[in-house]
Amino acid sequence: MATMTAAQKREQARTEYDAFIRACPTNQLLDRLSDKWVSLVVAALAAGPMRYSDLSRKIAGVSPKMLTQTVRSLERDGILTRTVTPSVPVRVDYELTELGGSLAQLMTAVKTWAETHFDEVHEARERYDTETARTAEKQGVQAG
């Protein structure tokens, strides 16, 4: 049996990932990427580098603690870079890496889909809730 190089082993492992398996590391990565703050930070940075304060203003509702945790996890995953410029006050800029840029296309598409189809989803929820309430009401009357 031939010995595999490290690159060949990585390529083989890449083809063996299956996010449907709970123990697969890609399942954990999908869990992180599905966080709403992750998707909004990545979508915001798709337009170009931003300072921390600009990100904070752009993403309404994110707490400073959550924004800090989010950008740190994205930096750790190689999705963005953090550049500190010594000044008073200290300037911190965030920018997507090449890897982050490939993710930004997907996140921006999901964000756009949500904005485009929200009314349809809202109407579907209302129909579902109305039907569920009617069914529960009928079952309550029949049981009583």
Secondary structure, DSSP 8 states (H G I E B T S, - for coil): -----HHHHHHHHHHH--TTSTTSHHHHHHHHHTSHHHHHHHHHHTTS-EEHHHHHHHSTT--HHHHHHHHHHHHHTTSEEEEEE-SSS-EEEEEE-HHHHHHHHHHHHHHHHHHHHHHHHHHHHHHHHHHHHHHHHHHHHHH-
